[in-house]
Amino acid sequence: MRLIINENQLRLLVKEELGVLQGVYDEAVRVFKTIVSDLPNREKEDGGGSYTIQRGSVGSEIDGYQFKISYQYRNFLNKEEVDKYGESCLVTGGSAYLGRYHIICNINLYGINGTIVKEKAVEVIQHELEHILQQFRSQKTIPNNMLYAKMRNDMESSDEKRHKVGRLIYGCLKSEQDGFINGLYSYCMVDNFATPPYDYSNISNSEVGKLYIELIEIFDDVKNDIELKKILKEYKWSLKKVEKCINELIHKIGRVLVKVNNDKSKFGWRI
């Protein structure tokens, strides 16, 4: 499946707000480089034969707020071992929220035969930094939000249909989309695309690229399943609202791709 947006449409979107904070990207790059420098100081643990794991923490600062980022780095023997995990959240992903007295930020990164996968690493870091900045500015502790809590419960449910709807809501939330979009900017700036990144195939391996496909697939399932529709109604959401959120994600992706093209033309590769 390809993005339903062409190059001319993308260029028209240049005048719109691009939704990527340069300071967050710059800090994501700095944190990535700090982690790379920190790894040689961290003890390696056996992860069961297919990888070694190293744990550590580094300092970060966003908008004047200082906090620690805890990381787990898995070094796989080869790409085949990574594929067994399917780039699960244990391999690449993270979580971040503002507690009453402290900030909790955890990220998972991976490498293959000693080489860290840069575009994935910076993508994850920027995604979580964006969440932290959002929460600092709103001073809201996201896990206390009732909708967010229900969504998390459904996502972790063993009931496949509840899990699907939870994932659908997750991918439609503005805060999550903004995190993914900021991560996409890092992914594109770090990865050396042979052609301008207007084509969906260039971002299909990014977290937001996979999210987009997942949302479309679940949305199609919900439209044709009465039970899924009932679960969606528990959130007081309609199919029309979901469709609007997916379309908003498509346009956000388009705006970021324009910004990436412009920034690469001006500054070249950032890492």
Solvent accessible surface area in square Angstrom, and as a share of the most:
residue,aa,sasa,rsa
1,M,130,0.58
2,R,150,0.55
3,L,16,0.08
4,I,146,0.74
5,I,25,0.13
6,N,84,0.43
7,E,77,0.35
8,N,113,0.58
9,Q,84,0.37
10,L,1,0.00
11,R,121,0.44
12,L,139,0.69
13,L,15,0.08
14,V,58,0.33
15,K,197,0.83
16,E,77,0.34
17,E,146,0.66
18,L,41,0.20
19,G,40,0.38
20,V,17,0.10
21,L,71,0.35
22,Q,64,0.28
23,G,50,0.48
24,V,3,0.02
25,Y,1,0.00
26,D,60,0.31
27,E,21,0.09
28,A,0,0.00
29,V,16,0.09
30,R,105,0.38
31,V,0,0.00
32,F,8,0.03
33,K,103,0.44
34,T,46,0.27
35,I,0,0.00
36,V,62,0.36
37,S,80,0.51
38,D,23,0.12
39,L,20,0.10
40,P,111,0.70
41,N,119,0.61
42,R,84,0.30
43,E,143,0.64
44,K,131,0.55
45,E,75,0.34
46,D,111,0.57
47,G,22,0.22
48,G,71,0.68
49,G,51,0.49
50,S,21,0.13
51,Y,30,0.11
52,T,45,0.26
53,I,9,0.05
54,Q,9,0.04
55,R,113,0.41
56,G,13,0.13
57,S,45,0.29
58,V,7,0.04
59,G,35,0.33
60,S,7,0.04
61,E,80,0.36
62,I,8,0.04
63,D,88,0.45
64,G,60,0.58
65,Y,83,0.32
66,Q,141,0.62
67,F,18,0.07
68,K,130,0.55
69,I,1,0.01
70,S,49,0.32
71,Y,3,0.01
72,Q,50,0.22
73,Y,12,0.04
74,R,20,0.07
75,N,31,0.16
76,F,1,0.00
77,L,111,0.55
78,N,59,0.30
79,K,100,0.42
80,E,111,0.50
81,E,27,0.12
82,V,1,0.01
83,D,82,0.43
84,K,149,0.63
85,Y,83,0.32
86,G,56,0.54
87,E,41,0.18
88,S,42,0.27
89,C,93,0.56
90,L,101,0.50
91,V,0,0.00
92,T,5,0.03
93,G,14,0.13
94,G,35,0.34
95,S,49,0.31
96,A,14,0.11
97,Y,74,0.28
98,L,25,0.12
99,G,14,0.14
100,R,203,0.74
101,Y,187,0.71
102,H,107,0.48
103,I,36,0.18
104,I,52,0.26
105,C,5,0.03
106,N,61,0.31
107,I,2,0.01
108,N,17,0.09
109,L,3,0.01
110,Y,9,0.03
111,G,0,0.00
112,I,46,0.23
113,N,122,0.63
114,G,55,0.53
115,T,96,0.56
116,I,23,0.12
117,V,28,0.16
118,K,75,0.32
119,E,41,0.18
120,K,9,0.04
121,A,2,0.01
122,V,0,0.00
123,E,2,0.01
124,V,6,0.04
125,I,0,0.00
126,Q,0,0.00
127,H,16,0.07
128,E,9,0.04
129,L,1,0.00
130,E,12,0.05
131,H,11,0.05
132,I,3,0.02
133,L,6,0.03
134,Q,38,0.17
135,Q,2,0.01
136,F,12,0.05
137,R,146,0.53
138,S,58,0.37
139,Q,117,0.52
140,K,135,0.57
141,T,38,0.22
142,I,30,0.15
143,P,53,0.34
144,N,118,0.61
145,N,79,0.41
146,M,169,0.76
147,L,57,0.28
148,Y,30,0.11
149,A,39,0.30
150,K,59,0.25
151,M,0,0.00
152,R,82,0.30
153,N,101,0.52
154,D,8,0.04
155,M,23,0.10
156,E,135,0.60
157,S,34,0.22
158,S,123,0.80
159,D,63,0.32
160,E,121,0.54
161,K,64,0.27
162,R,69,0.25
163,H,71,0.32
164,K,51,0.22
165,V,0,0.00
166,G,0,0.00
167,R,55,0.20
168,L,0,0.00
169,I,0,0.00
170,Y,23,0.09
171,G,0,0.00
172,C,5,0.03
173,L,29,0.14
174,K,142,0.60
175,S,33,0.21
176,E,6,0.03
177,Q,1,0.01
178,D,24,0.12
179,G,0,0.00
180,F,16,0.07
181,I,4,0.02
182,N,1,0.01
183,G,0,0.00
184,L,0,0.00
185,Y,0,0.00
186,S,0,0.00
187,Y,9,0.03
188,C,0,0.00
189,M,0,0.00
190,V,10,0.06
191,D,39,0.20
192,N,96,0.49
193,F,25,0.10
194,A,111,0.86
195,T,83,0.48
196,P,79,0.50
197,P,4,0.03
198,Y,37,0.14
199,D,47,0.24
200,Y,18,0.07
201,S,70,0.45
202,N,32,0.17
203,I,0,0.00
204,S,40,0.26
205,N,102,0.52
206,S,0,0.00
207,E,35,0.16
208,V,0,0.00
209,G,0,0.00
210,K,76,0.32
211,L,5,0.02
212,Y,1,0.00
213,I,46,0.23
214,E,46,0.21
215,L,0,0.00
216,I,31,0.15
217,E,101,0.45
218,I,10,0.05
219,F,19,0.08
220,D,59,0.31
221,D,53,0.28
222,V,0,0.00
223,K,86,0.36
224,N,128,0.66
225,D,35,0.18
226,I,132,0.67
227,E,91,0.41
228,L,4,0.02
229,K,70,0.29
230,K,128,0.54
231,I,9,0.05
232,L,4,0.02
233,K,145,0.61
234,E,80,0.36
235,Y,16,0.06
236,K,187,0.79
237,W,20,0.07
238,S,59,0.38
239,L,51,0.25
240,K,167,0.71
241,K,87,0.37
242,V,0,0.00
243,E,85,0.38
244,K,127,0.54
245,C,15,0.09
246,I,7,0.03
247,N,72,0.37
248,E,71,0.32
249,L,0,0.00
250,I,13,0.07
251,H,81,0.36
252,K,25,0.11
253,I,0,0.00
254,G,0,0.00
255,R,39,0.14
256,V,0,0.00
257,L,0,0.00
258,V,3,0.02
259,K,29,0.12
260,V,0,0.00
261,N,28,0.14
262,N,48,0.24
263,D,10,0.05
264,K,22,0.09
265,S,91,0.59
266,K,145,0.62
267,F,126,0.53
268,G,26,0.25
269,W,117,0.41
270,R,79,0.29
271,I,56,0.28
